Amino acid sequence: MDSSRGPQAVLADRYPGLAELIFMGERTEEKSGALLEMREIDKFFPGVQALKGVNLDLYCGEVLALLGENGAGKSTLIKILGGAHTPTGGAVLVEERKVDLSTPNASQAAGIGIIYQEFNLVPHLSARENIFLGQERGRGGFIDAGEERRKALELFGRLGTSIDPEQRCAEMTVAQQQVVEIAKALSQNARILVMDEPSATLTPKEVERLLGIVRELKAQGLGIIYISHRLEEVYEISDRIMVLRDGGHVATKPTGELGRESLIELMVGRKLENEFPSHESRIGDERLEVRGLNRGSAVRDVSFSVRAGEILALTGLVGAGRTETVRLLFGADQPDSGSISLDGEALHLNHPRQAIQAGIGLLTEDRKGQGLVLMHSVRENFGLPNMEEFSRWGMVDRKHERTSFGKFVDSLRIKVPHQEELAQNLSGGNQQKVVLAKWLQQNCEVIIFDEPTRGIDVGSKYEIYLLIQQLAAEGKVIIMISSELPEVLGLADRVLVMHEGKITGEITDVRSATQEDIMSLAVA
């Protein structure tokens, strides 16, 4: 044995597979040096201070959860890391060296990879082409596709997954596209990975696989910033939790030292007695009746009724047929057979316009893609389904429109600087309130919420829950689709569980039910 070299180095030579574990142990012992430091970060926008002296530390082999309500400053902070925003003040250090992150390319060069909630992939290109887009290598003007394919397979192996490098991203599931995004960041030698709401659109099994990938990357020594509104994931995957509120740093603590109630209080700045507001249901007569709805294999012989003041939850695994069912109720799709009636009157819904006229409103699960026109103002979005009411002689009565919307800005507590603000600039919770406002202006009697709190922080969730309960108290019919079982059990008066297009069970005593009861029906 070479006595001039340490025993760890000799072991690493003899057993190469131990090298990474040995070096990881050394990194852990040397934890005093942070992989990433953000020091006194300020960011001003016209009339708004988005960040106020924020400090952040991230270490090798660590998952740091970054939490806060919508509008707390999380997105601004990671856009500074990604080179999309330049800080007004402060400094960023990588491995104790100050770095310039003035452009996305500079961020990549510093070893930072950002996986945004909306993926940055070219759909018609393959996984391989997306991974190496902008960093192609070849000879004589030709790309070495074989070498790229080999490297792509290595990256997927590093992530513990199997994806065909030549498969087009448009043909992939969301979970597979996410893996491609991660592989793309790793191909650029990212040592710091930021994941923004990575599980928002994944099935439970896909979430489990995602968390496995995060653990694998952590074991490889990467530093990971994990942003999520799903607190159960945060407790499962993170080492420390950092909380932002109103652009300021509230606290950073080891995950094990923060109970759920304490964490929520740090995030919202006040004590929430319960995650779900208590209420006494005043359920009246039957209002909506659905009988024998069928549409191919997606919806099969679905029948149910909903009474006035009742909150009915439709749940089940992704692909169970929940969204497909409510699209039939909204006239977005037409059934092969079946009937729908409201207050005893048969409805023939061949178009969403007919459903709206009948008093049915749908808050889609994809509020950004289907519920709002993001590049239009919040006032214009509010007015779109209400154009007949706000138009005279072919012209929009802007004053009437502004006055009507202003009432909902106050009553729904929509946080918006002015009515001409673009919808894309609002937080998720406030976007949801704008969508709700336009249906309330229609005086809809049936309101369907498809994943009403997806991507919304815990404080805004509570406000959405209160609004849903208030609408039910007014005697309206509420149908809610949710994949979050605590939300289903905390809010619904009755639960219908779907599997492969059929209703497989009904839970009437919701307060005594458990998540296991729902899951047993969801996989039946």
N, C-alpha and C positions, 0 to 999 in steps of 0.2 A: 504494500500500500504506500502511496506517495504521501509521506508525512507532511510535506510542505503545503498540501491542500487540505481543506476542511473535510470532515467525514461526510457532510451533506453533499458536497460537490462530488466526492467519490461515489456515493450511493446513486446520485443523479446520473453519473456516467454509466454505472453498471446496470441501473434499472431506469431507463428513460421515462417510463410511465410515471415514475415518482417525482420527476423534476417539477412539474407544475404544482403538485401538492407541497413540495419543499419550499418553492419560491413563494407560494401563497402564505405558508406559515411565516416566512421571513417578512412578507409584507404586513401581515397582521401584527407582528411584534413591532414593526416600524410605523405603527399607525399614527404617529405624531405628525407626519407629513401628509397633508390632504392632497388628493388627486385633483380636486377642483375647489377653488375658493371664489366666492363672489363677495366683494367688500363694499359696503355702504352704497348699494346700487339705488340710484334715483332715476325716475323717468317721468318727464313732463310731456303731456299732450296739451294742445290749446284748451285752456280752462280746466284741465284735470291733472292732478298729480297721481299717476298710476302706481308708482313705487316710491317708497319713502325709506331710504337708508337700509335696504334689505341686505342681510348677511346670510350666506349659505356655505356649508362645508360638505364635501362628498369624498368618501374614502374608497380605495380599491376594495373590491369584493363586498360592497355594501349596497343595499337597496334603501334609498331615502324616499319615503312617501311625502309628496308635496300636496298639501290639502288646503282647502279654503272654499268659501262660497263663490258662486259665479260673480265675477267682478272684483275678486280679492287681489288680483294681480298675477295669478299663476301663468296665464297665457303670455302676458307681457314679459315676465321673467324668462320663460323658455324661448321666446322670440329673440330676446337679447342674446341668449346662449347660441341660438341658431343663426345669428347674423342678420335677422330680419329687422330688428330695431337696434338703434344705437343708444346706449344709456346717456342720460343727461349728466350723471355724475357717478363716481365709483370706479372700481377696477375688477377685472376678472383674471385669476391666476390659474394656470394648469401646471401641476407639479411644481408649485412655488415660483413659476415664471409668469410674468404679466403677458397677456396675449391680446392681440387686436382682433376683435370679432365684428368688424365693420361690414362684412359680407358673408353670405352663406359659404362661399369657398374658403374664406378665412376660418370659419367655424369648423369645417371639415378638416382643414389642415391642422387644426389644434387638437384633433382627435375626438370631436363631439359629433354625435349622430342624433338627430331628432326624428322620432316616429310620431308624426302628427295624427290626430284623430281622423282627418280626411287624408287618405293615402296619396302619395305623390308618385303614382305609377302611370305608365303609358299603357292603356288597356290592350291595344292590338299588338304590343310587343311581348316577347316571351319573358319568362322569369330571368333567363340568362341575360338577355338584352337589357332588361330593366336594371339588373344589378350592376352591369358594367357600362351603362349609358354615361357618356362623357369621359370615360377612362379606358376606352377601347385601345387595344394594342394589336399590331399586326405587321406584316411585311409587304412591301410593294403595293401599298394601298389597299390590301385585303385584311379583314379582321380575322384573327386566329380564333375561330369559333370553337375549335377543339380544346384549346387551352382554357378559354372562358368556361366551357362546359365542365372541364375537370375542376377548376377553381370553385364553380358554383356548387358542384357536388360535395366538395370539401366543406364549404360553408354550411350547406344543409346538414351534413354529417355532424359538424360542430354544434349545430342546434338540435341534434337528435331527431331530425325529421327527414322524410323522403318525399321530394318533389321533383318532377320531371323538369329539368332546366329549360326544355324547349316548349313547355306548355304555355299558352298565351295567358296573360294575367286576367283577361276578360272572362276566361273559362274557369277561373279559380274561385274557391270559397273565400269569404272575408278573412278567415283564419289563415289560409294559405297565402293570401296577399300580404298579410301582416308579417309572415315569416320572410317573404321576399324583401319587404322593407327592412327588416332587421338584418338580413344577409347583405343587403346593399350597404347599410351602415358599417357592418363588419368588414366588407371588402375595401372600405376606405380607411381601415385601421382605426376605427372608433374605439376609444378606451372609456368614453363617457357616453352613456345611452340615456336619452330622455324619452319616456313612453307616456303619451298624452291620451288618457281614457282608452287604453288598449283593449279593454274587455267589453266596451259599450254595446257592441253588436254581435257578440259571440254567444254560442250555446254553452250550457254548463260544462259539457265535455271539452269544448274548445278552450274555455277559460282554464280548466284544469291543465290542459296541455300548455297553454301560454305560461302559466305560473311555473310549470316544469322547465320551460325554456329560460325564464328569468332566473331560476335557481342555477341552471347550467352556466349561464353567462356570469352570474355572481361567482360561481366556483372557479371560473376562468380568470377572475380578477378584475372584471369590469366594474365601474361604478355606475349605478342605475338610479335615475330619478323617475319615480313611478307616480303618476297623477291619476287618481280615480275617485269617483264619488261613492264607490261600493266599499263600505268600511270593512266588511268581512274579508275582502281581498287584502286590504291594507294590513289588517292584523295577521293575516296568513303569510304574507310575503316580505314585509318591510322589517328593517332593523331599527330605523329611527323614523320619527314623524316630524315634519316641519309644517307649521300652520301659518298661513298668511290671512290677514283681515284688513280690508280697506287699504290695500297697498302697503301695509306694514307687516314686519315680522313679529308674530305673537309669541311663538315658542318653538323650540326644537328639543324633543325628548326621546329617549329609548321607547320603542313601541310597548314594551312590557310595563312601563310605568304609567301609561295612559289608559284609563278605563273608557269605555264607549261614551258614557255620559259626560265625562270630563272633556273628552275630545270634541264632542258636539258643542259644548259650551265655549271652548276655545275658538271654534270655527265661526259660530254665530254671534258671539259676544253677549250672550244671555243664556239663562238656564231654560232648557226645554224639559218640562216635567215628563213628557212622553214624546216619542217619535211620531206617534199618530194621535191626532186630536180625538178625544172621546166625544161621542154623540149618541143621542137616542133617536133611533129611526122611527119615522111616522109613515108607515107604509100603507098606501091606499088600494084602490081597485086596479085591476089589470088594465094596462094601457097598450103595450106592444105585444103582439102575438106573432110568432114565427112558426110555420108548420112545413115540415118535409122539404127543407131547402137542399138542393143538390147542384153541384157544379163539378163535373168530371170526378176525379178521385180526390180533389182538394177539399170538397165539402160534401158530406154524405149523410143524407136524411137527418139534418139538424132541425130540431124543434125545441122551442122554449118560449116562455113569456116573461115579461117584466112589468112590475106594478109601479104605480105612482110613488115617488119618494124612495125607490129601492135602488141600491147600488149593486149591480150584478157584475161579478168578475168572470171573465173568460180566461182560463189559463191552460197551461200545457207546455210541452217542449216546443222549441222553434220548429216550424214546419207542421205543427199539429192541425192547422186550418183555421186558427183564430182570426188572423187578419183577412183571410179569404172570405170568411163568413161576414164580417162587418162591411167589407167592400160590396157585398150583395145588398146589405141593408142600406148602403149609401148610393146605390145605383151605379157604382163605378164598374161593376161587372154584372152580367145578367145570369140568373140561375137557369139550369136546365129544367128544373121543376120546383114546385113549392109555392108558398104564399106568405105575404107579409101584410099585417093590418095594424092600424093605429087608431085607438079609441073606437074600435068596431068597424072602421072603414078600410076596405081593401086598398092596398097601394100597388101600383104598377110602375116600378122604378127602372126605367131604361137609360137614365142619365142622372148624374149627380144633381143637375139643376132641378129635376123632378123631386129628388129627395129633399133638397133644401126648401123647395116650395111646400113640401109636406111637413116640414118642421124637424128635419133630421140633420144634425151637424156631426162632422167627423174630424177629430184632431188626430192626424196621421202620426205614425211612429217616426216618420222622416219629416219632421217639421221644416227642416231647411230645404229639402228637395221637393216636397209636395205641399207643405202647409203655408209656405211663405215665398214671396219673390224677393230674394235677399237684396237685390240691387235697387229695390224700390223703397220708398219711405214707409214708416210704420202706419202713417195716415192712409197712404194708398193701399197698403195691404188690408187694412181694416175696411176700406171702402169697396174692395173688389167684389165680394159676394152681395154687397148691399147697393150696387150701382143704381138699380131701379129706384130705390128710395131717395138717393142723393142726386138724381139727375132730373133736370127740367129742360124741355125743348132741346134735348141732345147735349146739354152742357152739365157738367158736374157742379153742384152747389157746394163749393169748398167750405163755406162758412158753416152750413148745416153738418157737413162731414166732420169738420174740426170740432164743432160743439158736441156732437154725439160721441166722438172718440174721446174727447176730453173727460166726459163723465166716467168712462171706463178706466182711463188713466188714473183717476182719483179712486174709484171704487175697488179696482183690482190692484191698486198700488203698483202700477207699471213704472219702473224706473227708466225714464227716458228724458234726455235734456230738452227735447222739443219734438213736435210731431213730424218734422221733416227728416229726423234721424233715419239713416238707412237701417233696415231690419237686420242686416248682417252684423251690425255693430252692437246689438243687444246681447246680453247674457242669455243662456239657454232658458232659464226660468221666465225672463221677461218676454222672450220670443213666444213661449208657450202661452203667456197671458194675452199677447196680441192676437194669436190664433183664436183663443177662447172668446175674446171681445167681439170678433167679427161674427161668431155664431150666436152670441148673446144678443147682438143687435138684431139678428134675424128672429129672435124670440123662439129658438128651437126648443121643441118639447122633448126630443130624444137627442142626447149628446153622448157621442161615443169617443172615449179616450183610449187611443192605442199607444201603449207604453208612455203614459203621461209624464213620467219623471225621468226618462232616460237622459243621462248627461246633465242632470240638475243637482245642485248641491242640497245638503240636508235641510238648510233653513228655508230655501225656496220650495223644497218638497212639501214642507209643513204647510206653506201658504197654498199650494196647489190642492193639498188634501182638504183644507178648510173650504176652498172654493167648490170642490166637488160635493162636499157635505152640504154646503149652503144651497147648491142647485137642487140636490135631492130633497132638501127640506121644503123647497118651493113646489114640490110635486112633479118635478121633471123625471124622465126616465134616464138613468145613467148606466151605460155599459162600459166597463173598463177592462182592457187587456193589459196584463202585466206579467213579466217573467220573474219579477222579484216577489218571491213567496211571502216574505214578511209584510210587504205592501198589500198583497192580496188579503192576508189574514187580518191585517190591521185596519182595513178600510171597508171591505165588502160586507154586504148583508147576506149574500148568497154567492156560491161559487159553482161554476160549471167547468169541468175539466175535459179537455179534448185530446184526442190521439188519432193520428192518421185520418183527419177529416170528420171524425165522429165524436159525439159527446159520450164519454165513457163513465161519467159519474157526476153526482151533484152533492154538494155539501151545504146543508141548511143551518146547522149549528156551527157557524164559523168560529165563534169565540172559543169553542172547545176543540177545534181541529188543530192539527199540526202540519208542518211542512211535509213530513213523511206520509201523512194521509193523502195529500195532494199528489205527491210523486208516485205513490203506488197506483193511483188512477191514471196518471199521465203516461205511464209505460205499459198500461194494461193492453 
